[in-house]
Amino acid sequence: MSDRSGRGRIPELSGIPWEGPSAITRYAKTGRDLCRDLGEEFGIGSEELYAVLIRSFKGHPVLALLGAPDVKMRARRVVKRLKRAAELQKGAGVELVKFHAQFRKEFVDVLPQAKPEARRSTFNWKDDD
């Protein structure tokens, strides 16, 4: 695994060991919070970038020569991608909530009755928030 992989680049998530249901809850909550923060940042950044592009390139001679003097149209096309990234982050946060709910449905409500203490595992089923 290279040092440019996702694991380790996000210490808030990679530092959570998979040791029990509470770890999965922490992982889902932390991931959701990160997605919300990124989504907000991308949304705010898109508004700021739009204003900067309009102010900086209004009446730019090269853009006028290219036959597209409408700087606002060009800025909207650029900023649209950043707004889309913000929306995708919101969707990722929703998926993390669903991930946690699915884990609880598939494992927490079913497997403790199967006496997991008899299995050799570092996963602690009694560690639940």
NUDREN-257093 format. One record per atom (N, C-alpha, C): residue number from 1; residue in three letters; atom name; x negated, y negated, z negated. Coordinates in Angstrom, 2 decimals. Layout:
BEGIN
- NUM; ALA; CA; X; Y; Z
...
END
This chain:
BEGIN
- 1; MET; N; -0.84; 1.17; 0.00
- 1; MET; CA; 0.00; 0.00; 0.00
- 1; MET; C; -0.89; -1.24; 0.00
- 2; SER; N; -0.62; -2.15; 0.93
- 2; SER; CA; -1.45; -3.34; 1.01
- 2; SER; C; -1.02; -4.35; -0.05
- 3; ASP; N; -1.91; -5.29; -0.31
- 3; ASP; CA; -1.60; -6.29; -1.32
- 3; ASP; C; -0.62; -7.33; -0.79
- 4; ARG; N; -0.22; -7.23; 0.48
- 4; ARG; CA; 0.77; -8.15; 1.04
- 4; ARG; C; 2.17; -7.54; 1.00
- 5; SER; N; 2.30; -6.38; 0.40
- 5; SER; CA; 3.62; -5.76; 0.32
- 5; SER; C; 4.49; -6.52; -0.67
- 6; GLY; N; 5.80; -6.27; -0.61
- 6; GLY; CA; 6.73; -6.97; -1.48
- 6; GLY; C; 6.54; -6.66; -2.95
- 7; ARG; N; 6.14; -5.43; -3.27
- 7; ARG; CA; 5.97; -5.03; -4.67
- 7; ARG; C; 4.78; -5.78; -5.26
- 8; GLY; N; 4.95; -6.54; -6.24
- 8; GLY; CA; 3.84; -7.28; -6.83
- 8; GLY; C; 3.83; -8.73; -6.42
- 9; ARG; N; 4.51; -9.07; -5.35
- 9; ARG; CA; 4.60; -10.47; -4.96
- 9; ARG; C; 5.70; -11.17; -5.73
- 10; ILE; N; 6.59; -10.41; -6.34
- 10; ILE; CA; 7.67; -10.98; -7.14
- 10; ILE; C; 7.54; -10.40; -8.55
- 11; PRO; N; 6.71; -11.00; -9.38
- 11; PRO; CA; 6.42; -10.42; -10.70
- 11; PRO; C; 7.64; -10.28; -11.60
- 12; GLU; N; 8.65; -11.14; -11.40
- 12; GLU; CA; 9.84; -11.03; -12.23
- 12; GLU; C; 10.54; -9.68; -12.03
- 13; LEU; N; 10.45; -9.14; -10.83
- 13; LEU; CA; 11.08; -7.84; -10.54
- 13; LEU; C; 10.11; -6.68; -10.71
- 14; SER; N; 8.91; -6.83; -10.20
- 14; SER; CA; 7.97; -5.70; -10.24
- 14; SER; C; 7.51; -5.38; -11.66
- 15; GLY; N; 7.67; -6.32; -12.59
- 15; GLY; CA; 7.27; -6.08; -13.97
- 15; GLY; C; 8.32; -5.32; -14.79
- 16; ILE; N; 9.46; -5.03; -14.19
- 16; ILE; CA; 10.52; -4.30; -14.92
- 16; ILE; C; 10.34; -2.81; -14.65
- 17; PRO; N; 9.95; -2.04; -15.67
- 17; PRO; CA; 9.77; -0.60; -15.47
- 17; PRO; C; 11.13; 0.11; -15.43
- 18; TRP; N; 11.22; 1.15; -14.61
- 18; TRP; CA; 12.46; 1.93; -14.49
- 18; TRP; C; 12.55; 2.91; -15.65
- 19; GLU; N; 12.98; 2.43; -16.81
- 19; GLU; CA; 12.98; 3.28; -18.00
- 19; GLU; C; 14.36; 3.55; -18.56
- 20; GLY; N; 15.41; 3.03; -17.98
- 20; GLY; CA; 16.75; 3.28; -18.51
- 20; GLY; C; 17.77; 2.37; -17.88
- 21; PRO; N; 19.02; 2.57; -18.23
- 21; PRO; CA; 20.09; 1.74; -17.67
- 21; PRO; C; 19.89; 0.25; -17.92
- 22; SER; N; 19.34; -0.11; -19.06
- 22; SER; CA; 19.14; -1.54; -19.32
- 22; SER; C; 18.10; -2.13; -18.37
- 23; ALA; N; 17.13; -1.33; -17.94
- 23; ALA; CA; 16.15; -1.81; -16.97
- 23; ALA; C; 16.81; -2.09; -15.63
- 24; ILE; N; 17.73; -1.23; -15.24
- 24; ILE; CA; 18.44; -1.44; -13.98
- 24; ILE; C; 19.34; -2.67; -14.10
- 25; THR; N; 19.93; -2.87; -15.25
- 25; THR; CA; 20.74; -4.07; -15.47
- 25; THR; C; 19.86; -5.32; -15.38
- 26; ARG; N; 18.69; -5.30; -16.04
- 26; ARG; CA; 17.76; -6.44; -15.98
- 26; ARG; C; 17.31; -6.70; -14.55
- 27; TYR; N; 16.99; -5.62; -13.83
- 27; TYR; CA; 16.53; -5.74; -12.44
- 27; TYR; C; 17.60; -6.40; -11.58
- 28; ALA; N; 18.84; -5.93; -11.70
- 28; ALA; CA; 19.94; -6.49; -10.90
- 28; ALA; C; 20.19; -7.96; -11.26
- 29; LYS; N; 20.19; -8.28; -12.56
- 29; LYS; CA; 20.43; -9.67; -12.98
- 29; LYS; C; 19.30; -10.59; -12.54
- 30; THR; N; 18.07; -10.13; -12.70
- 30; THR; CA; 16.92; -10.95; -12.30
- 30; THR; C; 16.93; -11.16; -10.79
- 31; GLY; N; 17.18; -10.10; -10.04
- 31; GLY; CA; 17.25; -10.21; -8.59
- 31; GLY; C; 18.35; -11.16; -8.14
- 32; ARG; N; 19.51; -11.03; -8.78
- 32; ARG; CA; 20.64; -11.92; -8.45
- 32; ARG; C; 20.26; -13.37; -8.73
- 33; ASP; N; 19.62; -13.62; -9.87
- 33; ASP; CA; 19.23; -14.99; -10.20
- 33; ASP; C; 18.21; -15.54; -9.21
- 34; LEU; N; 17.27; -14.70; -8.79
- 34; LEU; CA; 16.29; -15.13; -7.79
- 34; LEU; C; 16.97; -15.47; -6.47
- 35; CYS; N; 17.91; -14.64; -6.07
- 35; CYS; CA; 18.64; -14.89; -4.81
- 35; CYS; C; 19.43; -16.19; -4.90
- 36; ARG; N; 20.07; -16.42; -6.04
- 36; ARG; CA; 20.82; -17.67; -6.22
- 36; ARG; C; 19.89; -18.87; -6.14
- 37; ASP; N; 18.74; -18.77; -6.80
- 37; ASP; CA; 17.78; -19.88; -6.77
- 37; ASP; C; 17.27; -20.14; -5.36
- 38; LEU; N; 16.94; -19.07; -4.64
- 38; LEU; CA; 16.47; -19.23; -3.26
- 38; LEU; C; 17.56; -19.82; -2.38
- 39; GLY; N; 18.77; -19.34; -2.54
- 39; GLY; CA; 19.88; -19.87; -1.75
- 39; GLY; C; 20.09; -21.35; -1.99
- 40; GLU; N; 20.05; -21.76; -3.24
- 40; GLU; CA; 20.19; -23.18; -3.56
- 40; GLU; C; 19.04; -23.99; -2.97
- 41; GLU; N; 17.82; -23.47; -3.11
- 41; GLU; CA; 16.66; -24.18; -2.57
- 41; GLU; C; 16.76; -24.33; -1.06
- 42; PHE; N; 17.13; -23.26; -0.36
- 42; PHE; CA; 17.26; -23.33; 1.09
- 42; PHE; C; 18.37; -24.31; 1.50
- 43; GLY; N; 19.47; -24.32; 0.75
- 43; GLY; CA; 20.57; -25.25; 1.06
- 43; GLY; C; 20.16; -26.70; 0.87
- 44; ILE; N; 19.53; -26.98; -0.26
- 44; ILE; CA; 19.07; -28.35; -0.52
- 44; ILE; C; 17.97; -28.73; 0.46
- 45; GLY; N; 17.06; -27.78; 0.72
- 45; GLY; CA; 15.98; -28.05; 1.67
- 45; GLY; C; 16.50; -28.36; 3.06
- 46; SER; N; 17.56; -27.69; 3.47
- 46; SER; CA; 18.11; -27.93; 4.81
- 46; SER; C; 18.65; -29.36; 4.93
- 47; GLU; N; 19.31; -29.84; 3.87
- 47; GLU; CA; 19.82; -31.20; 3.89
- 47; GLU; C; 18.69; -32.23; 3.93
- 48; GLU; N; 17.66; -31.98; 3.13
- 48; GLU; CA; 16.52; -32.89; 3.10
- 48; GLU; C; 15.78; -32.88; 4.44
- 49; LEU; N; 15.60; -31.69; 5.00
- 49; LEU; CA; 14.89; -31.58; 6.28
- 49; LEU; C; 15.65; -32.29; 7.39
- 50; TYR; N; 16.96; -32.16; 7.41
- 50; TYR; CA; 17.77; -32.83; 8.43
- 50; TYR; C; 17.53; -34.34; 8.38
- 51; ALA; N; 17.57; -34.90; 7.17
- 51; ALA; CA; 17.35; -36.34; 7.03
- 51; ALA; C; 15.95; -36.74; 7.49
- 52; VAL; N; 14.96; -35.94; 7.15
- 52; VAL; CA; 13.58; -36.24; 7.54
- 52; VAL; C; 13.42; -36.17; 9.06
- 53; LEU; N; 13.97; -35.15; 9.69
- 53; LEU; CA; 13.85; -35.01; 11.14
- 53; LEU; C; 14.54; -36.17; 11.86
- 54; ILE; N; 15.71; -36.55; 11.41
- 54; ILE; CA; 16.42; -37.66; 12.04
- 54; ILE; C; 15.61; -38.95; 11.91
- 55; ARG; N; 15.12; -39.20; 10.72
- 55; ARG; CA; 14.37; -40.43; 10.46
- 55; ARG; C; 13.04; -40.44; 11.22
- 56; SER; N; 12.35; -39.30; 11.28
- 56; SER; CA; 11.01; -39.26; 11.84
- 56; SER; C; 10.98; -39.25; 13.37
- 57; PHE; N; 12.00; -38.66; 13.99
- 57; PHE; CA; 11.92; -38.47; 15.44
- 57; PHE; C; 12.93; -39.30; 16.23
- 58; LYS; N; 13.67; -40.17; 15.57
- 58; LYS; CA; 14.62; -41.03; 16.27
- 58; LYS; C; 13.86; -41.93; 17.24
- 59; GLY; N; 14.20; -41.84; 18.52
- 59; GLY; CA; 13.54; -42.65; 19.54
- 59; GLY; C; 12.14; -42.19; 19.90
- 60; HIS; N; 11.79; -40.95; 19.57
- 60; HIS; CA; 10.45; -40.43; 19.89
- 60; HIS; C; 10.29; -40.35; 21.41
- 61; PRO; N; 9.20; -40.90; 21.96
- 61; PRO; CA; 9.04; -40.96; 23.43
- 61; PRO; C; 8.94; -39.58; 24.09
- 62; VAL; N; 8.30; -38.63; 23.47
- 62; VAL; CA; 8.15; -37.30; 24.07
- 62; VAL; C; 9.50; -36.60; 24.15
- 63; LEU; N; 10.29; -36.71; 23.10
- 63; LEU; CA; 11.62; -36.09; 23.12
- 63; LEU; C; 12.50; -36.73; 24.19
- 64; ALA; N; 12.35; -38.04; 24.40
- 64; ALA; CA; 13.12; -38.73; 25.43
- 64; ALA; C; 12.71; -38.24; 26.82
- 65; LEU; N; 11.42; -37.98; 27.01
- 65; LEU; CA; 10.92; -37.50; 28.30
- 65; LEU; C; 11.43; -36.08; 28.62
- 66; LEU; N; 11.64; -35.27; 27.58
- 66; LEU; CA; 12.09; -33.91; 27.79
- 66; LEU; C; 13.57; -33.84; 28.20
- 67; GLY; N; 14.22; -34.96; 28.23
- 67; GLY; CA; 15.61; -34.98; 28.66
- 67; GLY; C; 16.59; -34.68; 27.56
- 68; ALA; N; 16.15; -34.67; 26.33
- 68; ALA; CA; 17.06; -34.41; 25.22
- 68; ALA; C; 16.82; -35.46; 24.13
- 69; PRO; N; 17.27; -36.67; 24.38
- 69; PRO; CA; 17.03; -37.72; 23.39
- 69; PRO; C; 17.87; -37.56; 22.13
- 70; ASP; N; 18.80; -36.62; 22.12
- 70; ASP; CA; 19.66; -36.45; 20.96
- 70; ASP; C; 18.91; -35.70; 19.85
- 71; VAL; N; 18.29; -36.45; 18.98
- 71; VAL; CA; 17.51; -35.88; 17.89
- 71; VAL; C; 18.41; -35.15; 16.90
- 72; LYS; N; 19.60; -35.67; 16.69
- 72; LYS; CA; 20.53; -35.03; 15.75
- 72; LYS; C; 20.89; -33.63; 16.18
- 73; MET; N; 21.09; -33.43; 17.47
- 73; MET; CA; 21.42; -32.09; 17.98
- 73; MET; C; 20.26; -31.12; 17.74
- 74; ARG; N; 19.06; -31.58; 18.02
- 74; ARG; CA; 17.88; -30.74; 17.81
- 74; ARG; C; 17.70; -30.43; 16.33
- 75; ALA; N; 17.89; -31.42; 15.48
- 75; ALA; CA; 17.73; -31.24; 14.04
- 75; ALA; C; 18.78; -30.25; 13.51
- 76; ARG; N; 20.02; -30.35; 14.02
- 76; ARG; CA; 21.07; -29.41; 13.59
- 76; ARG; C; 20.71; -27.98; 13.95
- 77; ARG; N; 20.14; -27.79; 15.14
- 77; ARG; CA; 19.75; -26.43; 15.56
- 77; ARG; C; 18.65; -25.87; 14.65
- 78; VAL; N; 17.71; -26.70; 14.26
- 78; VAL; CA; 16.62; -26.26; 13.38
- 78; VAL; C; 17.15; -25.95; 11.99
- 79; VAL; N; 17.93; -26.86; 11.44
- 79; VAL; CA; 18.43; -26.74; 10.07
- 79; VAL; C; 19.45; -25.60; 9.95
- 80; LYS; N; 20.12; -25.28; 11.03
- 80; LYS; CA; 21.10; -24.19; 11.01
- 80; LYS; C; 20.45; -22.89; 10.55
- 81; ARG; N; 19.20; -22.67; 10.92
- 81; ARG; CA; 18.49; -21.44; 10.51
- 81; ARG; C; 18.23; -21.42; 9.01
- 82; LEU; N; 17.91; -22.56; 8.46
- 82; LEU; CA; 17.67; -22.65; 7.02
- 82; LEU; C; 18.97; -22.48; 6.24
- 83; LYS; N; 20.06; -23.03; 6.77
- 83; LYS; CA; 21.36; -22.84; 6.13
- 83; LYS; C; 21.77; -21.36; 6.19
- 84; ARG; N; 21.46; -20.72; 7.29
- 84; ARG; CA; 21.76; -19.28; 7.42
- 84; ARG; C; 20.97; -18.48; 6.39
- 85; ALA; N; 19.72; -18.84; 6.18
- 85; ALA; CA; 18.90; -18.17; 5.16
- 85; ALA; C; 19.52; -18.36; 3.77
- 86; ALA; N; 20.08; -19.53; 3.51
- 86; ALA; CA; 20.74; -19.78; 2.22
- 86; ALA; C; 21.95; -18.87; 2.07
- 87; GLU; N; 22.74; -18.73; 3.12
- 87; GLU; CA; 23.91; -17.86; 3.07
- 87; GLU; C; 23.51; -16.39; 2.87
- 88; LEU; N; 22.45; -15.98; 3.52
- 88; LEU; CA; 21.98; -14.60; 3.37
- 88; LEU; C; 21.51; -14.33; 1.94
- 89; GLN; N; 20.91; -15.32; 1.31
- 89; GLN; CA; 20.49; -15.14; -0.08
- 89; GLN; C; 21.69; -14.98; -1.00
- 90; LYS; N; 22.75; -15.73; -0.73
- 90; LYS; CA; 23.98; -15.56; -1.52
- 90; LYS; C; 24.52; -14.14; -1.34
- 91; GLY; N; 24.48; -13.65; -0.11
- 91; GLY; CA; 24.93; -12.28; 0.16
- 91; GLY; C; 24.07; -11.25; -0.54
- 92; ALA; N; 22.77; -11.50; -0.60
- 92; ALA; CA; 21.87; -10.58; -1.30
- 92; ALA; C; 22.19; -10.54; -2.79
- 93; GLY; N; 22.53; -11.67; -3.36
- 93; GLY; CA; 22.91; -11.71; -4.77
- 93; GLY; C; 24.17; -10.90; -5.03
- 94; VAL; N; 25.13; -10.98; -4.13
- 94; VAL; CA; 26.36; -10.19; -4.25
- 94; VAL; C; 26.04; -8.70; -4.16
- 95; GLU; N; 25.15; -8.34; -3.25
- 95; GLU; CA; 24.79; -6.93; -3.10
- 95; GLU; C; 24.09; -6.38; -4.34
- 96; LEU; N; 23.33; -7.21; -5.03
- 96; LEU; CA; 22.69; -6.76; -6.26
- 96; LEU; C; 23.71; -6.50; -7.37
- 97; VAL; N; 24.76; -7.29; -7.41
- 97; VAL; CA; 25.84; -7.02; -8.37
- 97; VAL; C; 26.51; -5.69; -8.02
- 98; LYS; N; 26.74; -5.47; -6.73
- 98; LYS; CA; 27.35; -4.20; -6.28
- 98; LYS; C; 26.42; -3.02; -6.55
- 99; PHE; N; 25.11; -3.23; -6.39
- 99; PHE; CA; 24.12; -2.20; -6.69
- 99; PHE; C; 24.24; -1.75; -8.15
- 100; HIS; N; 24.34; -2.72; -9.05
- 100; HIS; CA; 24.44; -2.40; -10.46
- 100; HIS; C; 25.74; -1.65; -10.76
- 101; ALA; N; 26.83; -2.12; -10.18
- 101; ALA; CA; 28.13; -1.45; -10.40
- 101; ALA; C; 28.10; -0.02; -9.85
- 102; GLN; N; 27.48; 0.17; -8.70
- 102; GLN; CA; 27.40; 1.51; -8.10
- 102; GLN; C; 26.55; 2.44; -8.96
- 103; PHE; N; 25.45; 1.93; -9.50
- 103; PHE; CA; 24.62; 2.74; -10.39
- 103; PHE; C; 25.43; 3.20; -11.60
- 104; ARG; N; 26.15; 2.27; -12.21
- 104; ARG; CA; 26.95; 2.63; -13.38
- 104; ARG; C; 28.01; 3.67; -13.02
- 105; LYS; N; 28.63; 3.50; -11.87
- 105; LYS; CA; 29.68; 4.43; -11.44
- 105; LYS; C; 29.12; 5.82; -11.16
- 106; GLU; N; 27.98; 5.89; -10.49
- 106; GLU; CA; 27.42; 7.16; -10.04
- 106; GLU; C; 26.64; 7.90; -11.12
- 107; PHE; N; 26.01; 7.17; -12.05
- 107; PHE; CA; 25.13; 7.83; -13.00
- 107; PHE; C; 25.52; 7.65; -14.47
- 108; VAL; N; 25.72; 6.42; -14.90
- 108; VAL; CA; 25.93; 6.17; -16.33
- 108; VAL; C; 27.22; 6.82; -16.82
- 109; ASP; N; 28.28; 6.74; -16.04
- 109; ASP; CA; 29.56; 7.29; -16.48
- 109; ASP; C; 29.63; 8.81; -16.31
- 110; VAL; N; 28.70; 9.41; -15.57
- 110; VAL; CA; 28.77; 10.84; -15.27
- 110; VAL; C; 27.68; 11.64; -15.98
- 111; LEU; N; 26.44; 11.23; -15.83
- 111; LEU; CA; 25.32; 12.07; -16.26
- 111; LEU; C; 25.08; 12.19; -17.76
- 112; PRO; N; 25.41; 11.23; -18.59
- 112; PRO; CA; 25.16; 11.45; -20.01
- 112; PRO; C; 25.87; 12.68; -20.57
- 113; GLN; N; 26.97; 13.07; -19.97
- 113; GLN; CA; 27.68; 14.26; -20.40
- 113; GLN; C; 26.93; 15.53; -20.03
- 114; ALA; N; 25.98; 15.43; -19.11
- 114; ALA; CA; 25.22; 16.59; -18.65
- 114; ALA; C; 23.96; 16.82; -19.49
- 115; LYS; N; 23.88; 16.21; -20.67
- 115; LYS; CA; 22.77; 16.33; -21.60
- 115; LYS; C; 21.41; 16.04; -20.95
- 116; PRO; N; 21.17; 14.81; -20.57
- 116; PRO; CA; 19.91; 14.49; -19.92
- 116; PRO; C; 18.70; 14.65; -20.83
- 117; GLU; N; 18.91; 14.75; -22.17
- 117; GLU; CA; 17.78; 14.94; -23.08
- 117; GLU; C; 17.05; 16.25; -22.78
- 118; ALA; N; 17.74; 17.22; -22.22
- 118; ALA; CA; 17.13; 18.51; -21.92
- 118; ALA; C; 16.18; 18.43; -20.72
- 119; ARG; N; 16.32; 17.39; -19.92
- 119; ARG; CA; 15.45; 17.22; -18.76
- 119; ARG; C; 14.19; 16.46; -19.16
- 120; ARG; N; 13.10; 16.75; -18.50
- 120; ARG; CA; 11.87; 16.00; -18.75
- 120; ARG; C; 11.88; 14.77; -17.86
- 121; SER; N; 11.96; 13.62; -18.50
- 121; SER; CA; 12.02; 12.38; -17.74
- 121; SER; C; 11.62; 11.24; -18.65
- 122; THR; N; 11.05; 10.20; -18.07
- 122; THR; CA; 10.73; 9.00; -18.84
- 122; THR; C; 11.91; 8.05; -18.86
- 123; PHE; N; 12.97; 8.40; -18.15
- 123; PHE; CA; 14.16; 7.57; -18.08
- 123; PHE; C; 14.97; 7.76; -19.35
- 124; ASN; N; 15.16; 6.71; -20.12
- 124; ASN; CA; 15.85; 6.77; -21.41
- 124; ASN; C; 17.32; 6.41; -21.24
- 125; TRP; N; 18.19; 7.40; -21.28
- 125; TRP; CA; 19.62; 7.18; -21.07
- 125; TRP; C; 20.28; 6.45; -22.22
- 126; LYS; N; 19.67; 6.44; -23.38
- 126; LYS; CA; 20.28; 5.79; -24.53
- 126; LYS; C; 20.00; 4.29; -24.56
- 127; ASP; N; 19.14; 3.83; -23.68
- 127; ASP; CA; 18.74; 2.43; -23.62
- 127; ASP; C; 19.70; 1.70; -22.68
- 128; ASP; N; 20.89; 1.36; -23.18
- 128; ASP; CA; 21.91; 0.74; -22.35
- 128; ASP; C; 22.40; -0.54; -23.02
- 129; ASP; N; 22.51; -1.60; -22.21
- 129; ASP; CA; 23.03; -2.88; -22.75
- 129; ASP; C; 24.52; -2.92; -22.60
END
